[in-house]
Amino acid sequence: MKDKDELNKSELSKEKDERVSGDELKDDNIINRLNIDKDSLRKNILKKKLKITRNLQNDSQEDKKNITSDKKDKILFINNLLDYSVKKKIDNKTRERLFNLISKEVDSSSLTKEDVERIVEEKLNSSSKSGPNLKKVEAPNSVKGNSKSNLPKYFDPKNIYKFLFEYNQNNILRSTCHDIDSNSLDLIKEYCKTDEYDFKAHLSRIIEAYEKHEKKYPAPYPVKALMRGYLSGKDYKGDKLRDGWSSDNIKEYWLNSNLNNWAKNNPGFPPNPSDGLSEREENVGYEFEGFRSKISGKIIQNFRDLVMHFKDLFHIRSDNSLKSLIEKKNHEEGWNKIIEFNIEDKDLPTNVELFTDVDKLTQAYKKFIDLIIECSNKLESKDKPKVKLRLTEKVESIELSIHHINSVYGKSFINTLDRGFGQTYSTLITKQINGLCNLYLNADFGQGEFAQINLWDGQDRIAKKLESFTGVEHILVFPKR
């Protein structure tokens, strides 16, 4: 059998730009066609198994129980396959075939669809030119910590802002996140090159524009999954989402057959008209069985409602402010009864705009408040937790501060650096923070120790000593560029 280097020289060099054509591959023999040396692959898997085993010896018993042998084997297989695929810059058709091949490995294993999507998107996005800067930085009066962990590969959150901002600015895609008035209707007819509004032509241009957009701008897999669900009602494998998209499990989307049937019966009219266009034509657009969003609390009962709801899922602005979302969450969870919140208009302005995954941000906020409640219960304090919230807009970023004022951090800052994250932080970073924002900690660590730590920003963790600090403050930084 030829070794891998000989195969690369004799066969792969024939492909332009070292690309593998997706048209020439079949799912059943994709590994052979990619010229992966199976013996080398097995050896690499064994090496990585040994490395994981050594790492596990330093982990807690609880962490060991959470990693099954089957799941490790599947993750190793997927990582080895994707390592080679990223190196050879495979095209999009081959990527889809890889998704199908990998999905077969999931059906009989303990891996979930979310596991696979996270592994695939992180691996394929890691080769992007706009990926994270991992240059190590040390500050004066700082203490460097051990950054080894089983956390995901860092995904730069500036990508999510760029991805969503450009989506909102695209002349074609913006019609999927705004209602359609007379002016936008004329624009749609112009780029569809039709005399009258044609839903089929409009939908075709939307799908075409999104495919180009997704290729051009990297984004975390949850955001891409949200877009896929909203536009097509399908997952990354092209299968229909049985439970719908977003945490609201929505069953309506642009490629829905019911919407297509409505369009046939309402020629020349868009499914998401503005109030003015709707009143003029006496048509509210496509209607369906309504539901109340768990995220916004709003009732969604027609396609215009759905389009505006979709916009709310990624665009924080004056009529969808972070302040209103936080106050709604505090009320729903009953936190106002057990926590003394300090929320002032000047500290939490409603005119700040941010393009982000609003659902993930809301989930992260809940996790931080749960941490505050847990910490307060452990301290057995008679006083309610005092929490101050602050939103700060800067030129290159937006920062959300969640400050538990009457508290002390549960570990020393050296211990926080040297040991890996516990289960709560690991889950928070993996499920919510990574790709959404950078995370920093200012805290009173007890015994006269005060420090600032970069918990998650693509750099080695460093504790910068502070002269003094009151309480425990988590700072979520959303970079814009």
N, C-alpha and C positions, 0 to 999 in steps of 0.2 A: 504493500500500500504506500502510495506517495505520501510524504509528510506534508504538513499544512503549508510550509513555505513554497514547496515545489508546485503545489496546486494553485497557490495564489499567482505564481509567475506564469504558469502554463495556461490557465483558464481565466482567472478573474481579471488579468491585465487586458483582456480583449474587450471588456465592458467599458464604455465611456464613463469618465469620472468615477470609476470603481463602483458603479451602480449595478445592482442585480435586477434584472427585469422581472416584474411581477407576472407578466403574461406567460413566462416560460416555466413557472413553478406550479406545483400541485401540492395541496395540503399534506398528502400522505408521504411525500418524499422531500419535503422542504429542507430537512436537515442535510440530506445527501446533496441536494442541489446547491445549498449554500457552502458546500465543501468543508463542512465541519468535521474534523477528525474525531470520530466517536471515542477512540481510545484516549485521546488527549482530553476530551470532554469529561470522560469518566474519571481520569486522574485528577482533573481540576476540581471536580465535584468532591472527590475523596479528600483533597487538600483542604477545601473550604469546610468540609464536615469536621476535619480535625481542628481547624481554626475555631469553628463555632463551639466545638466541645471544650477547647481550652478556655474560651471566653465564658462559657456557661459555668465553668468551675469557680469563677469569681463572682457570679451572679447569685442572687438569693434563691432559696428553695422555691419561693413563690414564682419567680421568673422562669425557673426551669419547667415547672408544671405547665406553664402557658405555651411552651414551644414543643409541639409534637414532632416525632421523627418524620412522619409523613409530610407534614407541612414544610419542614426544613428541606426535605428532598425536592419537593416541588418548587420551592423558592430558588434553590440552587440551580435546578434545571432551567428555570425561566431566566435567571440572571445570566447564566452562561450563554444561552441562546441569544439573548438581547445584547450582551457585550459584543458578540461577534457581529450582530446585525447593525448596531450603531456604528461600529468601526468601519463597516463596508457601505454605510450610507444607503441603505435599501430604500426603494421607492415606496409610495403610499399604497399601491396595490399589494405589494409584498408585505407591508406592515399589516394590512387587513387580514392577509392569509396567516400571518404570525399570530394575530389575535385569535383566529379560529383554531389554530393548532394548540395554542396555549390553553384555550377554553376547554379543550378535551381533557387536559391534565387536571382541570378543576373538578369535573363532574364526580369523580370517585375519591376526592381528597377532602381534607379539612379546610382547604383554602376557600375563602368566599370571593364573590365577584369584586368586592371592594379591595381585597388583597391584591388581586390580579391587576385591576385598573391602576392601583397605586404603584405597583412594581413597574408595570409597563410604561406609564406616563413619566414616572421619575427617571427611568432609564433612558427613554427616547428623548425627553426634554433636556437631559443632562448634557447633550452635545450641542445645545443651542448657543449661538454667539452671545446671547444676552443672559447667559447663566450667571450664577453667583461668583463673586470675587472671594476666593478662599484664602487670600493672603493673611498670614498671621500678624496680628498687631498687639503690641504690649504697651500699656500706659504707665506713666510714672506712679509710684506708690501702689503698684498692682501685684497681685499674686496669681500665678498661672495655675489652672486646674487640669484635671484629667478629663478630656473630652470624649473618651471612648464610650460607646454605648450602642444599643441596638436600635437607635432612632433612625428615621428615614433620612435619605440624602436631602440636604438642604435645597429648597426651591426658592429662588429669589422672589419676594412678594411684589417687586416693582413690575414683574411680568403681568400679574393679574390686573393691575391698574391700567397698563398699556393695552392689554387685550380688550378690556371692557370699555375703556375710553374710545378706542378706535372703532369698536363695534357700534357704539352710540353715534359716532360721527359719520359712519359710512352711509351714503345717500340711499342705498338700497336696504341695508339692514336696519336702519333707523325706523323704517315703516313697521318693523316687528316690535318696537319698543315705544312707539308713539301712536296716538290715534291719527286718523287720516282726514285732513280737511281738504277744501277745494284746491289749495295751492299744492299740497303734497300729492294730491290725486293727479294733477297735471304733470308733476315731476315723474310719477310712476309711469304714466302713459308715455312720457318722452323716452325714458330709458328702456321701456318694454317695446317701444316703436309700434304702438297701437293707437287707434283713433279713440277707442273707448276703453274703460278699465276692463282688463281681462285677468281674472283671478289665477287661471292656470299659468299664464305668461308671467305674472307677478311672482307666483310661488317658485317657478323655475329660476327666475333671476335671484330670488332670496337664497335658494339652496346653492346655486353657483357662487354667489358672493360669499356665503359662509364658508364653503370649502376653501376658497382662496384665503379668507381671513384666518382660518384655523392653521393653514400651512405657514402663513407669514408670521403669526404671533404665538409664542408659547404661552401656556396657561396650565395651572394645576388641574388634575383630572376631574375634581368635583365640578369645576366651572364648565369644562367641556361636556361633562355628563349632563349638566343643567341645560346647556344650549342644545345638545342632541335631543334631549327629551322634549323640550319646548317646540323645536322645529319639526322633528320627525317622529317623536313618540317611541324612539328605539334606543337601545344601549350601544356600547362600543362594538359589539359583535354584529349589530344590525338586527337583533331580535327585538320584538315588541316588548315594551316595559309593562309587565302584567300589573304592577302596583302603581303605575303612573310615575310622574317625575316630580322632583323636589320633595321636601318633607311633608308637603300637603297632599302627596300622591294624586296629582292632577292627571286626568284622563283625556283632556282636550289639548290639541296641538295643531300646528299649521298643516301637516300632511294627513289629518284626520279625514276619513271617508265621509263622515257626517258633514263636516265643513265643506268638502268638495261638492256634496249633493246640494247643500244650501246655495253655494255659489252658482250652480247650474240653474237654480230656480230664481236667482236674483242677479241676472247678468248686468254688467256695467256698474256694480256697486260693491264697495269693499266690505269685508266682514267686521272691521273695527273703525267705523266712522266717528268723526268728532261730533260733539253735541250739536254744533251748528249745521253740519251736513246731515246729521240724523233728523233734525227738526225740519229742514228744508225738504228732504225726500220722504219724510214720514216712515223711516226705516231705521231701527236701532242696530241693525247688523245681525250677525249670527248669535242665536241664543241657545242656551243649554241648561240642564239642571244645575241650580246654583249650589254653592258651598261657601262656608266661612273659612278664610285662611287662618291657620294656626300661627302664622308668622306675623301678619299685619292686623288680623282681626276683621278685615273687610269682607263683605259679601261679594262673591264673584259669580255673575249669572249671565254674562254675555261676553263676546270675544273682545270688545273694547275693554271691559273690566279685566279680562285675562292679560291683555297686552300691557296695560298699565300696572298690573300686579307683577308681571315679569320684570318690568323696569324697576319696580320697587325692590326686587331681589338682588339688584346689583348697583343701584344708584341711590346713595344717600344725598338728600337735598332738602330744601325748606319744607316741602309738603310730604316728605318722608324722612324727617330728621332723626338723627341718632338719639336725641333727647326724648322724642315721642316713643321710639322703639324701646328704650330703656325703661321709661316710666310705665309703659304697657306691660313689660315683662315683670317689673317689680310688683305691679298690681296683681297680675295673674298668679304669680308664685306666692303671694301673701307675704312678701319680704318686708313691706312697710311696717308690719306689726312687730317684727323681731329685729329690724336693723334701722339705725338712725342715719338716713341718707342726707347728704349735703349736696343738693343739686340746684345750683344757681344759674340763671340765664346767662350771666357773663362768663361763667366757667364752661357751660355746655351750649354754645350758640347754635341756633337752628339753621343758619345760612351757610354752613360749611358743606361743601360738596365733596363726595368721595365715591369713587368707583371701586367696589369690592364685593365679595360674596357676603351679602347681608345675612343670609341664613347661618353661615358658619360663624360670623361675628356674633350673632345673637346667642348661638350655642356656646361660644367661648366665654361670653359675658356671664352666662349662667354657671359655667364651671368655676369661674373666679369667685362668684358670690357664694357658691356651695363651699369652696375652700375657706372663705371667711367665716361662714357659719360653723364649719367643722373645727376650725382653729379656736373660735370663741367658746365652743362647747368643751374643748379640751382644757382651756384655761379656767373653765368654771367661773367665768367673770359674772358678777351680778349686773354689770352694765351692759346695755345693748352694744353690739359692734357699731362703731362710727365709721361711715364710709363716705369719702369725698370723691366725686367724679369730675374730671376735667378733660375738655377736648381742645387741643391746641393746633392751629393751622400754621404751618411753616411753608417756605418756598418749595422745598423738595419733599416734604412729608406732612402727614397728619398724625397726631399722637393722642391716644386715649389713655388717661391715667385712672386706675382703680386703686384708691389709697385707703387701706384699713388703718386708721389713725391710732386707735387704742389697742395695739397688738405688738408682739415680738415674734420674729421668725423662729420656726421650730428647730432649725439646725444652725450650727456655726457656719461662718462663710467658708472656712477651710473645708469643712465636711461637705458643704454644698458643692464645692469645686471638685473634690477628690472622688466623691461617690457619684454614680450615675443617678439619673432621675428615678423617682419612685413611680409606681403604677399610675398615679393620678396625673403627674406632669407628663409622663411618656404618652399616655393616651391623649391628653390635651394637645400636645405638640403634633402627634401623628394625625389625629382626626380633625383638628381645627386650625392650629397656628401655622404649621408648615405651608408656605405658599400664600398665606393670608396676610401675615405681618411679621415683623421682628419683635422679639419679646425681651424686656429688660426688667431687672429687679433692684429697687432701692429698699434697704431694710435695716432695722435695728436687730442685730443678731444676738443681743444679750451680752452680758459681761463687758460692757463698754465697747463692743465691736460694732461698727457701722460700715456698710459697704454697698457698692453698686456692682451688679453682676449682669453681664450679657448672657441671658439664658439661652437665646436662640436667634442668631443673626448671621450664621455662616462662618463665624470665627471661633477659635478656641475660647472656652469660657475663661474670663478674667475677673477677679474681684478687685475693684478699685476702692481703696479705703476712703471713707468720708469722715470728716471731723465729728459730725453728729447727724442723726436722723431720727425722726419719730414715726414709729409704726412700720407697716409693710406696704410697699407700693409696687404694683405691676404696671408697666408701661407698654402698650401695644403701639408699635410704630408702623405706619402704612406709607412706604416710600412711593413717590409719584414719578420718579425718574432715576 
